[in-house]
Amino acid sequence: PAEILRLVTADATQAAELCDSITAAGVSIRAADEGVAEAVHVAHAAAETDAERAREQQIAAHGYLSSGGRHEITGDGESLIAMLPESLGDTLEIGFGYALTAQRVAPRARRYIGIDLSTEQGIRLRACGGSGLVADIHWLPLADRSFDTIIADNVLEHAGSPRVVLTELHRVLKPGGRVYALI
């Protein structure tokens, strides 16, 4: 619903400050973090044991993937694209779907990398000049401080642990970089 949609942009310093303020909020959050950390550990162990099954469950949970994806950018996606600068530098898009955003913005990037669930999606991204990786957004197989821009269009709310994902995004974001997230 429109009333819960939020377009968020933050630089690396703001993201670090947000993490610090959440951490400083008190015992209840720390206790919740311990529970989340345990859940993440269990999920990670299960994924390592049966990564293909975990990936298939994610694909099944996103029904549009089995039908070849969406064919048009959503209205909120259009708003996100309009906010992006003309020069994106090294860019990471998590949950790139079938490269609808990439078709429009990859030409603005020096390098465009996408993370999602299937190799078919990666083929679509390659056609736009990007490189697709099949990976878990909770554990990005990417070097620290390697991206100027990160795009997350309607993906963070699907994460098992959004805080872990945000920590990973912060890790791979270059100092002074920006995250554009549509939730």
C-alpha positions as CSV (number, residue, x, y, z in Angstrom):
1,P,0.0,0.0,0.0
2,A,1.1,3.5,-0.8
3,E,1.0,4.5,2.9
4,I,3.8,2.0,3.8
5,L,6.1,2.7,0.8
6,R,9.2,4.6,1.6
7,L,12.1,5.6,-0.6
8,V,15.3,5.6,1.4
9,T,18.6,7.0,0.5
10,A,21.6,7.2,2.8
11,D,25.3,7.6,2.5
12,A,27.8,5.4,4.3
13,T,28.2,7.7,7.3
14,Q,24.4,7.9,7.8
15,A,24.1,4.1,7.5
16,A,26.8,3.6,10.1
17,E,25.1,6.2,12.4
18,L,21.8,4.4,12.0
19,C,23.4,1.0,13.0
20,D,25.1,2.7,16.0
21,S,21.9,4.3,17.1
22,I,20.0,1.0,16.8
23,T,22.7,-0.8,18.8
24,A,22.7,1.9,21.5
25,A,18.9,1.7,21.9
26,G,19.2,-0.9,24.7
27,V,19.0,-4.4,25.9
28,S,15.8,-5.4,24.2
29,I,17.3,-4.8,20.8
30,R,20.5,-6.6,21.7
31,A,18.4,-9.5,23.0
32,A,16.4,-9.4,19.7
33,D,19.7,-9.3,17.8
34,E,20.9,-12.5,19.6
35,G,17.7,-14.2,18.5
36,V,18.1,-12.9,15.0
37,A,21.7,-14.0,15.0
38,E,20.8,-17.5,16.1
39,A,18.0,-17.6,13.4
40,V,20.5,-16.4,10.8
41,H,23.0,-19.0,11.9
42,V,20.4,-21.8,11.6
43,A,19.3,-20.5,8.2
44,H,22.9,-20.2,7.0
45,A,23.6,-23.8,8.2
46,A,20.5,-25.1,6.5
47,A,21.4,-23.2,3.3
48,E,24.9,-24.7,3.3
49,T,23.4,-28.1,3.8
50,D,20.9,-27.8,1.0
51,A,21.5,-24.6,-0.9
52,E,19.6,-25.7,-3.9
53,R,16.5,-26.4,-1.8
54,A,16.7,-23.0,-0.1
55,R,17.1,-21.3,-3.5
56,E,14.1,-23.2,-4.8
57,Q,12.0,-22.1,-1.8
58,Q,12.9,-18.5,-2.5
59,I,12.0,-18.8,-6.1
60,A,8.7,-20.5,-5.2
61,A,7.9,-17.6,-2.7
62,H,8.4,-15.2,-5.6
63,G,5.9,-16.7,-8.1
64,Y,6.6,-14.2,-10.8
65,L,10.1,-15.7,-11.3
66,S,8.7,-19.0,-12.6
67,S,6.7,-17.1,-15.2
68,G,9.6,-15.2,-16.6
69,G,9.3,-12.2,-14.4
70,R,7.6,-8.9,-14.6
71,H,7.6,-7.1,-18.0
72,E,7.1,-3.5,-16.8
73,I,8.6,-1.4,-14.1
74,T,6.2,-0.6,-11.3
75,G,5.3,3.0,-10.6
76,D,7.3,3.1,-7.4
77,G,10.3,1.6,-9.4
78,E,9.9,4.6,-11.8
79,S,10.2,6.9,-8.9
80,L,13.3,5.2,-7.7
81,I,14.9,5.4,-11.1
82,A,14.1,9.1,-11.3
83,M,16.0,9.7,-8.1
84,L,19.2,8.0,-9.3
85,P,22.0,10.3,-10.4
86,E,23.2,10.4,-14.0
87,S,26.6,8.9,-13.0
88,L,26.4,5.8,-10.7
89,G,30.0,4.6,-10.7
90,D,30.4,1.0,-9.7
91,T,26.9,-0.2,-9.0
92,L,25.3,-3.2,-7.2
93,E,21.6,-4.0,-7.5
94,I,20.3,-6.6,-5.1
95,G,17.2,-8.5,-6.2
96,F,17.5,-7.2,-9.8
97,G,14.7,-9.5,-11.0
98,Y,14.6,-9.6,-14.8
99,A,16.8,-6.5,-15.2
100,L,14.0,-4.0,-15.8
101,T,15.8,-1.3,-13.8
102,A,19.2,-2.3,-15.2
103,Q,17.9,-1.8,-18.7
104,R,17.4,1.9,-17.8
105,V,20.3,2.6,-15.5
106,A,23.2,0.3,-16.3
107,P,24.4,2.7,-19.0
108,R,25.0,5.2,-16.2
109,A,27.3,2.9,-14.3
110,R,31.0,2.2,-14.8
111,R,30.3,-1.4,-13.7
112,Y,26.9,-3.0,-13.0
113,I,26.6,-6.1,-10.8
114,G,23.4,-7.8,-9.8
115,I,22.5,-10.4,-7.1
116,D,19.4,-12.5,-7.5
117,L,18.1,-16.1,-7.4
118,S,18.5,-17.6,-10.9
119,T,21.0,-17.9,-13.7
120,E,18.2,-17.0,-16.2
121,Q,18.0,-13.6,-14.5
122,G,21.7,-13.2,-14.9
123,I,21.4,-13.8,-18.6
124,R,18.9,-10.9,-18.8
125,L,21.3,-8.7,-16.9
126,R,24.2,-9.5,-19.1
127,A,22.2,-8.4,-22.1
128,C,22.0,-5.0,-20.5
129,G,25.8,-4.9,-20.0
130,G,25.8,-6.1,-16.4
131,S,27.0,-9.2,-14.6
132,G,24.6,-11.3,-12.6
133,L,25.4,-13.4,-9.6
134,V,23.3,-16.1,-7.9
135,A,23.9,-15.4,-4.2
136,D,22.2,-14.8,-0.9
137,I,21.9,-11.1,-0.1
138,H,22.6,-12.0,3.6
139,W,26.2,-13.0,2.7
140,L,27.4,-11.1,-0.4
141,P,30.3,-12.7,-2.2
142,L,31.8,-9.3,-2.8
143,A,34.8,-7.3,-1.6
144,D,34.5,-4.7,1.1
145,R,34.1,-1.1,-0.1
146,S,33.6,-2.0,-3.7
147,F,30.5,-0.1,-4.8
148,D,29.6,3.6,-5.2
149,T,25.9,2.9,-5.6
150,I,23.6,0.2,-4.3
151,I,20.1,-0.3,-5.5
152,A,17.5,-2.3,-3.6
153,D,14.1,-2.1,-5.3
154,N,11.4,-3.8,-3.2
155,V,13.8,-6.5,-1.9
156,L,14.8,-5.7,1.7
157,E,11.3,-6.5,3.0
158,H,11.7,-10.0,1.7
159,A,15.0,-10.7,3.5
160,G,15.0,-13.2,6.4
161,S,17.1,-10.7,8.4
162,P,17.0,-7.2,6.9
163,R,19.5,-6.0,9.5
164,V,22.0,-8.6,8.3
165,V,21.4,-7.5,4.7
166,L,21.9,-3.8,5.6
167,T,25.1,-4.7,7.4
168,E,26.3,-6.4,4.2
169,L,25.3,-3.5,2.1
170,H,27.2,-1.2,4.4
171,R,30.3,-3.5,4.2
172,V,30.4,-3.4,0.3
173,L,29.6,0.3,0.0
174,K,32.5,2.6,-0.7
175,P,33.0,5.6,1.7
176,G,30.8,8.4,0.3
177,G,28.7,5.8,-1.6
178,R,24.9,5.8,-1.6
179,V,22.2,3.3,-1.1
180,Y,18.9,3.7,-2.9
181,A,16.3,1.5,-1.4
182,L,12.6,1.2,-2.1
183,I,10.6,-0.6,0.6
